[in-house]
Amino acid sequence: MNLADSGVLGAILDSRGYNRAEKEEDADIIILNTCSVREKAETRVLGRLAELSHLKETADKKIVVVGCMAQRMGDRLLSRAPCVDLVLGTDRIFDLPKFIENGTSFPAVRTETGLEEPADVIPARNNRHTAFVTISRGCDNYCSYCIVPYVRGRERSYPVSRILKQIKALVTDGVIEITLLGQNVNSYRDDGIDFPELLKKAASDTDIQRIRFMTSHPKDMSDRLVEMIKSEPKMMSHVHLPLQSGSDRILKMMGRKYTYGHYLTLVDKLRRAVPDISLTTDLIVGFPSETEEEFRMTLDAVNGVRFDSAFMFRYSVREGTSAAGFDDDVPEEEKINRLNELINLQKNVAYEKNQDEVGRIRSVLVDGFSRRSDNFLKGKTEGNKTVLFAGGTDMIGRVQRVKIISADSWTLHGELMV
């Protein structure tokens, strides 16, 4: 979501004649788009601001903080980081040029809600062949640990017509693959059209070639959505389905509104519909009152479901959430130990899952060169796995058939099929 917002803001600034600086020292405006999901993310921002503060000693620069941390902290951010000139919350990000150009008295803090991103902007992006398309903003789930509903507001879905118009514009601009974004895409609804129907329209009413989406909430994943993934050729075989914990008691405390048994039922439906589907997830360890046995339930879940990859975190208190009222009683050292054990287990599972890819031929959207070597192209399979293989510049932006010849826990290696 933050990458998508940054892309829109970048496009707005480009359209108004701003030029991107290669180095911070050369910039007149330095913008940090922030996250509040974890305490660590905010700590990194504060550290980054301390590093940037010296640049204002010798030049007239504006330092701007936008996004979720800006929304959550507001005026408090100025006291923590006096170098900041402008704080714009999640619904004011796209007004940045107005504040810069209209003689605003700095420092300034604007966190009013109720405004939306512009409808007719093609987001700036690092990869011209893939793009994010935001279909909704905010969240109504209020999981006990999660700050998102408080900083991004209640869920609101964008009109189908707006979404399809943006997809068509992106296709014209060279985009091959889109990812539809929302805090909970499964609950999308506009004028009677739900998420499976939106996917159907995106596939049938536009010339986009590949469609992905994230994030899905297990409590709202319908049989019709599973059938859409199975039957629509443009749908990629990857679902990100956050589990968070293998313990039903912890899931209830988290306010997740499903059980581990229900989650396993969804996994079974998805794998029966699309046998080689790639499943990824989010997991939290060290939630208040989590016992060693309940942590082992999460390890058992990873062994049982066998995720292709996972985002794994240790719990951190988020001020303003209902879980902030719980006794954060799992010692930090124990959280770290549990997280490391979970990461090591998932790494092994991912390695074994990726060995199943060896010998298969995958359709890979080539998006550029490997970061480590210009001798290898990189791209994504249908299951959203990164593949490296030898090839030429002319293949970038095209879908190529690649045979997987080896794999580690993170990356597949292949050879071009001719």
SVG drawing of the C-alpha trace seen along z (x, -y; Angstrom):
<svg xmlns="http://www.w3.org/2000/svg" viewBox="-26 -32 53 64">
<polyline fill="none" stroke="black" stroke-width="0.4" points="0.0,0.0 2.8,-2.4 4.6,-1.6 1.3,-2.3 0.9,-5.6 4.5,-6.6 3.9,-5.8 0.8,-8.1 2.6,-10.9 5.6,-10.6 3.4,-10.9 1.7,-14.0 5.1,-15.6 6.3,-14.6 3.3,-16.2 3.9,-19.5 7.5,-19.8 9.4,-18.4 12.6,-16.5 13.9,-13.5 17.3,-14.0 19.8,-11.2 21.2,-12.1 19.6,-13.5 22.3,-16.3 20.9,-17.5 17.3,-17.5 15.2,-20.5 12.5,-18.2 13.1,-14.9 10.0,-12.8 9.7,-9.8 6.6,-7.7 6.1,-5.8 4.7,-2.7 3.3,-2.1 2.5,1.6 5.5,2.3 7.5,0.3 10.7,1.2 9.4,-0.6 8.9,-3.9 12.2,-3.6 13.9,-3.3 12.2,-6.5 13.3,-8.4 16.8,-7.2 16.7,-8.2 15.4,-11.7 18.4,-12.1 20.7,-11.2 19.0,-13.7 18.9,-16.6 22.5,-17.7 21.6,-18.4 19.5,-21.4 22.4,-23.0 24.0,-24.1 21.1,-24.2 17.4,-25.3 15.8,-21.9 12.3,-20.7 11.9,-17.4 8.5,-15.9 7.1,-12.9 3.9,-11.4 1.8,-8.3 0.8,-6.1 3.4,-7.3 2.6,-10.9 -1.1,-10.1 -0.5,-8.3 1.9,-10.8 0.9,-14.1 2.4,-17.0 4.3,-14.6 6.5,-13.8 7.8,-17.4 8.9,-17.2 10.7,-13.9 12.3,-15.2 12.6,-19.0 14.1,-18.9 10.7,-18.0 9.0,-20.8 5.7,-19.1 3.7,-16.1 1.0,-14.8 -1.3,-12.0 -2.6,-9.2 -5.4,-11.1 -3.3,-14.3 -0.3,-12.7 -1.4,-13.8 -1.8,-17.4 2.0,-17.8 2.5,-20.1 -0.2,-22.4 1.5,-22.8 4.9,-23.3 3.7,-25.9 1.0,-27.9 3.1,-29.7 2.4,-27.3 4.0,-28.4 6.4,-25.6 6.4,-23.5 2.9,-22.2 0.9,-19.2 -2.1,-18.1 -3.9,-14.8 -7.5,-15.5 -9.3,-12.5 -11.8,-12.0 -9.7,-12.8 -8.7,-10.3 -6.0,-9.7 -6.5,-11.3 -8.4,-9.1 -6.7,-9.8 -3.0,-9.4 -0.8,-6.7 1.5,-5.9 5.2,-6.4 7.0,-3.0 10.4,-1.5 9.2,1.3 7.2,0.2 5.7,3.6 4.0,4.2 1.9,1.9 -0.2,1.7 -3.9,0.7 -5.6,-0.4 -9.2,0.9 -9.9,-0.2 -8.5,-2.1 -8.8,-1.5 -10.0,1.5 -13.0,2.4 -11.6,5.5 -9.9,3.9 -7.7,6.9 -6.5,6.3 -2.8,5.8 -3.3,3.7 -2.9,0.0 -4.1,-0.2 -7.8,-1.0 -6.8,-3.9 -4.3,-5.5 -6.0,-4.6 -9.6,-4.9 -12.7,-2.8 -12.8,-0.7 -14.1,-2.3 -14.1,-0.7 -13.3,-2.6 -15.8,-2.5 -15.4,0.3 -15.4,-2.2 -12.4,-4.0 -10.5,-0.8 -11.1,0.5 -10.1,-3.0 -6.8,-2.9 -6.1,0.7 -6.7,-0.3 -4.4,-3.4 -1.7,-1.2 -2.0,1.3 -1.6,-1.5 1.5,-2.6 3.1,0.9 1.9,2.7 1.6,6.5 0.7,7.4 -1.3,5.7 -1.7,6.3 -5.0,5.2 -4.5,3.8 -6.5,3.4 -6.2,4.1 -8.8,6.8 -9.6,7.2 -12.1,10.0 -14.5,7.5 -14.5,5.2 -18.0,4.1 -19.2,1.3 -22.8,1.0 -23.5,4.7 -20.2,5.8 -18.0,7.9 -14.4,8.9 -14.8,12.0 -17.0,10.0 -14.4,7.2 -11.7,9.7 -13.9,11.0 -14.4,7.5 -10.7,6.7 -10.0,9.9 -12.8,9.5 -13.0,5.7 -9.3,4.9 -6.3,6.2 -4.2,6.8 -2.4,10.1 -1.7,11.1 -3.7,10.3 -2.7,10.7 -4.2,9.4 -3.4,8.9 -4.2,9.1 -6.9,11.7 -8.6,12.1 -9.4,15.7 -12.8,14.9 -14.0,13.4 -12.5,15.8 -15.4,17.2 -15.9,20.2 -16.6,17.9 -13.1,16.3 -11.5,19.7 -13.4,20.7 -12.3,17.4 -8.6,18.2 -9.1,21.7 -11.1,20.8 -9.7,17.4 -6.4,17.8 -5.3,14.3 -5.3,15.0 -1.9,15.9 -1.6,18.9 -0.6,17.1 -2.6,16.2 -1.3,14.3 -3.4,15.5 -2.3,14.3 -2.7,16.9 -0.9,15.0 -1.1,17.9 -1.7,21.6 -3.5,21.3 -7.3,20.7 -7.1,19.0 -4.5,16.5 -6.5,16.0 -9.5,15.1 -7.5,12.6 -6.2,11.1 -9.8,10.6 -9.2,12.6 -12.7,14.2 -11.6,17.6 -10.1,20.7 -7.1,22.7 -9.5,25.4 -11.3,22.9 -8.0,21.8 -7.0,25.3 -10.3,25.7 -9.5,22.7 -6.0,24.1 -7.6,27.4 -10.1,25.7 -7.3,23.6 -5.0,26.6 -7.8,28.8 -8.8,26.0 -5.2,25.1 -2.8,27.9 0.4,26.0 -0.8,22.7 1.7,20.7 0.6,19.8 2.2,17.1 1.3,15.8 1.9,13.5 2.8,14.9 3.2,13.2 5.0,14.7 5.1,13.5 1.6,12.2 0.5,11.4 0.0,14.5 1.3,16.8 2.6,20.0 5.3,22.2 2.7,24.8 0.8,22.2 4.0,21.1 4.5,24.8 1.1,24.8 2.3,22.1 5.4,24.2 3.1,27.1 1.0,25.0 4.0,24.0 5.0,27.7 1.4,28.7 0.4,26.0 3.9,25.7 3.9,22.1 6.0,21.0 7.1,18.0 6.1,16.0 6.4,12.5 7.3,13.3 7.3,10.8 7.6,10.7 4.7,8.8 5.2,5.2 2.7,3.0 0.9,0.5 -0.4,-2.4 -4.1,-2.9 -4.9,0.7 -7.0,2.9 -4.1,5.3 -2.1,2.4 -4.3,3.0 -3.1,6.6 -0.1,7.5 2.8,7.7 4.2,10.6 6.3,12.6 9.9,11.5 11.6,9.8 14.4,12.3 11.9,15.1 10.1,13.3 13.4,13.1 14.2,16.8 10.7,17.8 11.0,15.7 14.4,17.1 13.1,20.6 10.1,19.8 12.3,18.2 14.6,21.2 11.7,23.6 10.1,21.6 13.4,21.3 13.7,25.1 10.1,25.5 10.6,22.9 13.7,24.7 11.8,28.0 8.9,26.3 11.2,24.8 12.8,28.1 9.4,29.1 9.8,26.4 12.9,28.1 12.1,29.5 8.9,27.5 8.4,25.0 7.1,21.7 5.7,18.6 7.9,15.8 7.3,12.1 10.8,10.7 11.2,7.4 14.9,6.6 18.4,7.8 19.5,9.5 20.8,7.1 24.0,9.0 24.8,9.6 23.8,8.1 24.4,11.6 21.1,12.8 17.6,11.6 15.0,11.9 11.3,12.3 8.3,13.7 6.6,17.0 2.8,17.4 3.3,18.3 5.2,15.0 8.6,16.7 11.7,15.0 13.6,16.7 17.1,15.9 18.1,17.0 20.4,16.0 18.9,13.8 19.0,10.6 17.6,7.1 15.0,7.6 13.2,10.1 12.5,7.5 8.7,6.8 7.8,10.1 6.5,13.4 9.0,16.2 8.8,19.9 11.6,20.9 12.6,24.4 13.6,24.4 16.9,26.2 17.8,25.4 16.5,23.6 17.4,22.3 15.1,21.0 14.5,17.7 15.2,17.9 14.7,20.2 17.3,20.6 16.3,21.5 17.1,21.8 15.1,20.2 13.0,22.6 13.4,22.0"/>
</svg>
